[in-house]
Amino acid sequence: KTNDAGTCPSLGLIPGIYSVEATAQGFGPAKNPSVEVHVKTRAQVDFSLKVGATQEQVEVSDIGVQLQTQSADVSTVIGATQINDLPLNSRRYADLALLSPGIFKNPSVANPAPDRFSSNGNSETQNYFALDGVDNNSGSTNLQEGSVQNVQPPPDAIQEFRLQTRTYSTEFGTSAGAVVNASVKSGTNKFHGNAWEYVRNTVLDSNTYFNRQRGIKKGSFSQNQFGGTIGGPIYRDHTFFFADYQGLRSGTDTTKSSVVPSAKMKTGDFSELNPASYPLTALATGQTGCITAQVIAPGCLEPVGLKLASLFPDPNFQASLPWSGSPNYNFVYHAPAQNNSADIRIDHKLRENDTIFGRYSYLQQHRQDAPWTSNFIAGNGGFATDYAIRNQGLALGWTHVFSSTAVNQARYGFLRDNAHSNPIGLTPGKSNALDYGLTGIPASPFATGLPPIYISGLVTLGVDRFRPQFQVAQVFQFIDNFTKLKGNHSLMFGYQYHRNSDTFLDLQAPQGFIQSTGIYSNKSGFGFADFLLGDVASSIYNTPLDVHQFMPGHSFYRQDTWRVVGNLT
């Protein structure tokens, strides 16, 4: 029944397509069977009733695109048809945000996560992702998860998502950039489902330019992405379910090119080097005369340095040419990737005015960034990493309709991001330093393999200086929104409790590192002679401390959306 302003509001609707019919005494009915209700939108249907018999019905089957005048936000809705039909690399629905004006993705940033983008010039870290009305941001300190979202349902599980870039509702107060609101599908009175598998491999791929230049044959590549969805009734007209699963199994041959010393250089013989470019001379106190004619005297060689130098493999590329400092060692590593994700959502109608829902999401990822050689004790330098990541998300909601003009929506959200980045093929907490004569490294859970050994001009020995690394980020959230329609005013009052926590280890050299730069052998930028002499330019040891970060907050807000006239809000 319409109010004094001639409107008949209906609040708290689940996104979807609805049929709306208007009747009045003495007038023929009018019907619109395809009214779309989107995430966080106010849909409006206008009818013009004609005088006539009640059995005469006017049906509007199609309408043109209309200017949105019900709210002042600037937004784009990406529906299920676009999500499913547009091509998406790796099936990431958030890539479709790039269809909106004002959205820019910078591929040159240090960690270009797929869903990391700038909205209208704001920082890429200032966007807010919501799934089913609750927080879905990873809270990561370094994006080792490869995404700014905590969980990432497959496109087939997304009902739609709405990208708001300006003047969005006051309930979204945690970002200065864009707000991305996505909704997982709900079940219906009919069973629906689908299944898919996407396959990519090397059959139609060509070799890379750099592999061809180095005489490396085309590597293998395989990727299988598969899964399915199912939804339907549990108790007809009252309880519904929707579930999805998606798996990824992938393997890619990755070529790592590095600079290693020649076999003669590992014995202290640098006669292959041009003296004009590498005028090696021992400069450290007590080492005068240790280098003669580009050769280190045997009595001056440091035994620990020799033992560590033996970890370098011999060159296998352009090995017959004079050593020039250019990449001379190629290693092909088959890097695996395995992901599993699942979502399940239950919707239940308690009574005519009360509905509840619950959704649980799970995402497990395992992937590797390649080492530079097959000996993992030596080859983990250069960010070689084994990633083990497990993310979970929970959303609970209760909607109570007091009347056709008043509704209350309560939401509870929880998410957890548990990410570990470890060296490949090594056991965390087991140090190999003593096996090579390195002493003074305190025992700790972070002493793994060899500490990073930086020798200017060569590839890094040992693990990377930022490994191992971990973080456990959590969010607890409670939101309550009360909406009241009064004439041409839409009044919103709300409260939010939002508690972020992050426990992480993300620091340089948790087991120390050493560096030789060439300053003690008269050639800065080439540190191998320094290293064999036992001369170290710098060393660092940071005490590994876990950071425990907490940020609880209470927010109260209110908003009045006033539709002054039909074309001004």
Secondary structure by P-SEA (a helix, b strand, c coil): ccccccbbbbccccbbbbbbbbbcccbbbbbbcbbbbcccbbbbbbbbbccccccbbbbbcccccccccccccccccccaaaaaccccccccccccccccccccccccccccccccccccccccccbbbbcccccccccccccccccccccccccccccbbbbbcccccccccccccbbbbbbcbbbccccccccbbbbbccccccccaaaaaacccbbbbbbbbbcbbbbbbcccccbbbbbbbbbbbbccbbbbbbbbbcccccccccccccccccccccccccccccccccccccccccaaaaaaaaccccccccccccccccccbbbbbbbbbbbbbbbbbbbbbcccccccbbbbbbbbbbbbcccccccccccccccccbbbbbbbbbbbbbbbbccccbbbbbbbbbbbbbbbbbcccccccccccccccccccccccccccccbbbccccccccccccccccbbbbbbbbbbbbbbbcccbbbbbbbbbbbbbbbbbbccccccbbbbcccccccccccaaaaaaccccccccccbbbbbbbbbbcccccccccccccccc
